Amino acid sequence: MYVHTVERIFYINKTLKQIYITGLHDSRWSPVFFNRMNSTLINNPLMEQIDEIGSLIGNTPLLEIKHAFHKPGIRLYAKLEWHQLGESVKARPAYQIIKDAIVNGNLSKEKRLLDATSGNTGIAYAAICARLGIPLTICLPKNASEERKVLLRAFGAELIYTSPMEGTDGAQAKAKALADENPALYYYADQYNNQSNWKAHYYGTAREIYHQTQGTITHFVAALGTTGTFTGTAKKLKEANAQIATIALQPETALHGLEGWKDLETAKVPGIYDPSWHDEIKAVSTLEAYDWVKIFARREGMLISPSSAANLAGAVKVAEEIDEGTIVTIFPDNAAKYSEVINTLF
Ligand SMILES: Cc1ncc(COP(=O)(O)O)c(C=O)c1O
């Protein structure tokens, strides 16, 4: 059986009770003798289950946008991130966080996975935990949309509501307090400070983009929320080719309707945020995003979320400033969970 984390691959030979470890990009295998950690791996049915779920994560299509926007010399692409378990970009970090916690012995069926999230990460955790049989507690602001709450409940998550006035920062404080009170019960995933978050994009999203564009990408554009998507992808792309320009997006105002986006000037800055990987920050307004939702539906035949449309708005701003290049952005999810907004637009 093979199991891999973001940095290592384990080959587990149950008969010989031996484990071999290698780095992801290293062909040498080192044997590791049977010890406590290895027995956790060998006897842990979760390892096989989590490995199987891996086939449902990542490898999303890259769409070339030709009708909603066209400019000679420019190729514009978007990663359609709803094509995976949980139907959003957050399948990647949720999976990586859970997998690394299992491999490191921090999460088992005897513990509850705990985190603060008002949306996609919670749904991705819930979908993965449902398949693994791991109980899940999600702290979220009470005003999170009914569609999200229904999805979370459907996948069996326990929901703890926090004050709408405090947003996701309040939900984070609640999750941390619960974990501090009862460390034996919970594994607190803490997506804002968990290195597995950006590593999922470093090893997954960035590589896919590089291969899907045959290395021709010149500009990467994406929003900052927990900052995992942007940081992990931009870091790996820059390492592959330092000439690739990386443009981070922020909401134009602190109060905005872009689900998953954080205004880093006013919100609590995530611990994993690393400002060294963006060349530039551009602002996008919620109204611009709504316009692009409409344009995209009419010209490309896809109903995308306000967040995806805002990423498109940012990518188009970049396209308007250059004469030639290959721009890639991320579409974190489609419009399926946003009926409250979509009903007002059409
Ligand atoms: C719809 C949507 N857009 C953008 C983001 C931002 O991604 P990240 O948290 O990786 O910065 C998220 C994160 O939850 C999201 O759900």
The ligand as a MOL file (V3000), in Angstrom:
LIG
                    3D

  0  0  0     0  0            999 V3000
M  V30 BEGIN CTAB
M  V30 COUNTS 16 16 0 0 0
M  V30 BEGIN ATOM
M  V30 1 C -15.4860 30.9610 -2.6580 0
M  V30 2 C -14.1100 31.2170 -2.1350 0
M  V30 3 N -13.3260 32.0700 -2.7800 0
M  V30 4 C -12.0730 32.3460 -2.3570 0
M  V30 5 C -11.5570 31.7580 -1.2340 0
M  V30 6 C -10.1560 32.1250 -0.7840 0
M  V30 7 O -9.2550 31.0410 -0.8270 0
M  V30 8 P -8.1270 30.8870 0.2750 0
M  V30 9 O -8.7970 30.6380 1.5840 0
M  V30 10 O -7.3180 29.7320 -0.1780 0
M  V30 11 O -7.3620 32.1670 0.3040 0
M  V30 12 C -12.3510 30.8690 -0.5250 0
M  V30 13 C -11.8800 30.2810 0.7060 0
M  V30 14 O -12.6370 29.7420 1.4830 0
M  V30 15 C -13.6460 30.5780 -0.9960 0
M  V30 16 O -14.4540 29.7250 -0.3370 0
M  V30 END ATOM
M  V30 BEGIN BOND
M  V30 1 1 1 2
M  V30 2 1 2 3
M  V30 3 2 2 15
M  V30 4 2 3 4
M  V30 5 1 4 5
M  V30 6 1 5 6
M  V30 7 2 5 12
M  V30 8 1 6 7
M  V30 9 1 7 8
M  V30 10 2 8 9
M  V30 11 1 8 10
M  V30 12 1 8 11
M  V30 13 1 12 13
M  V30 14 1 12 15
M  V30 15 2 13 14
M  V30 16 1 15 16
M  V30 END BOND
M  V30 END CTAB
M  END
